[in-house]
Amino acid sequence: MAPELKRLIENLEIFGLDNLSRPGSEWNRRHVWQQDIGFLHGDIRNPSDLEDLPKVDWVIDAAANPSVLAGVSKWRAADN
Protein backbone atom coordinates (compact mmCIF):
# COMPACT_ATOMS: atom_id res chain seq x y z
CA MET A 1 0.00 0.00 0.00
CA ALA A 2 2.69 2.52 0.94
CA PRO A 3 4.66 2.26 -2.33
CA GLU A 4 1.43 2.75 -4.27
CA LEU A 5 0.55 5.87 -2.24
CA LYS A 6 4.02 7.29 -2.97
CA ARG A 7 3.47 6.63 -6.66
CA LEU A 8 0.08 8.36 -6.65
CA ILE A 9 0.85 11.39 -4.44
CA GLU A 10 3.79 13.62 -5.32
CA ASN A 11 6.23 14.53 -2.51
CA LEU A 12 4.53 12.22 -0.02
CA GLU A 13 6.63 11.22 2.97
CA ILE A 14 5.65 7.93 4.60
CA PHE A 15 6.97 6.21 7.68
CA GLY A 16 5.93 3.10 9.52
CA LEU A 17 5.89 2.36 13.24
CA ASP A 18 6.42 -1.24 14.36
CA ASN A 19 7.36 -2.98 17.61
CA LEU A 20 9.18 -5.74 15.64
CA SER A 21 7.57 -8.44 17.78
CA ARG A 22 6.53 -10.81 14.98
CA PRO A 23 8.75 -13.13 13.00
CA GLY A 24 9.52 -11.49 9.68
CA SER A 25 9.32 -7.96 11.08
CA GLU A 26 12.99 -7.30 10.34
CA TRP A 27 12.49 -8.42 6.73
CA ASN A 28 9.55 -6.01 6.42
CA ARG A 29 11.68 -3.20 7.83
CA ARG A 30 14.35 -3.71 5.17
CA HIS A 31 11.71 -3.99 2.46
CA VAL A 32 10.01 -0.67 3.27
CA TRP A 33 13.38 1.06 3.61
CA GLN A 34 14.19 -0.01 0.04
CA GLN A 35 10.92 1.67 -1.05
CA ASP A 36 12.05 5.03 0.46
CA ILE A 37 9.66 4.65 3.40
CA GLY A 38 10.88 5.68 6.83
CA PHE A 39 10.78 3.43 9.86
CA LEU A 40 10.34 4.09 13.57
CA HIS A 41 10.59 1.44 16.26
CA GLY A 42 7.79 1.68 18.79
CA ASP A 43 4.61 0.16 20.16
CA ILE A 44 1.24 1.90 19.94
CA ARG A 45 0.35 0.37 23.32
CA ASN A 46 3.10 2.43 25.01
CA PRO A 47 2.18 6.12 25.22
CA SER A 48 5.85 7.07 25.68
CA ASP A 49 6.66 5.55 22.26
CA LEU A 50 4.23 8.01 20.67
CA GLU A 51 5.43 11.21 22.36
CA ASP A 52 8.21 12.07 19.91
CA LEU A 53 6.51 11.06 16.67
CA PRO A 54 6.48 13.72 13.96
CA LYS A 55 3.26 15.56 13.07
CA VAL A 56 1.34 13.78 10.34
CA ASP A 57 -1.64 14.44 8.10
CA TRP A 58 -2.87 10.83 7.97
CA VAL A 59 -2.63 7.69 10.06
CA ILE A 60 -3.35 4.29 8.57
CA ASP A 61 -3.64 1.77 11.38
CA ALA A 62 -2.58 -1.73 10.38
CA ALA A 63 -1.64 -2.86 13.89
CA ALA A 64 -2.97 -6.36 14.15
CA ASN A 65 -1.75 -9.91 14.39
CA PRO A 66 -1.74 -11.56 10.98
CA SER A 67 -3.89 -14.44 12.20
CA VAL A 68 -6.09 -15.33 15.14
CA LEU A 69 -3.63 -18.19 15.73
CA ALA A 70 -0.57 -15.91 15.85
CA GLY A 71 -0.31 -16.00 19.65
CA VAL A 72 -1.42 -19.58 20.22
CA SER A 73 2.07 -21.03 20.58
CA LYS A 74 2.93 -18.43 23.26
CA TRP A 75 -0.16 -19.32 25.28
CA ARG A 76 0.46 -23.06 25.02
CA ALA A 77 4.05 -22.60 26.16
CA ALA A 78 2.86 -20.59 29.18
CA ASP A 79 0.46 -23.37 30.19
CA ASN A 80 3.26 -25.98 30.36
LINFENZI-V217647 format. One record per run of one state. SS is the DSSP state (H for helix, E for strand, L for the rest). FROM is the first residue (numbers start at 1). TO is the last residue. If there is no record, write none. Layout:
ss=(SS	SS)
from=(FROM	FROM)
to=(TO	TO)
This chain:
ss=(L	H	L	E	L	H	L	E	L	H	L	H	L)
from=(1	2	9	15	19	25	35	38	42	47	51	72	80)
to=(1	8	14	18	24	34	37	41	46	50	71	79	80)
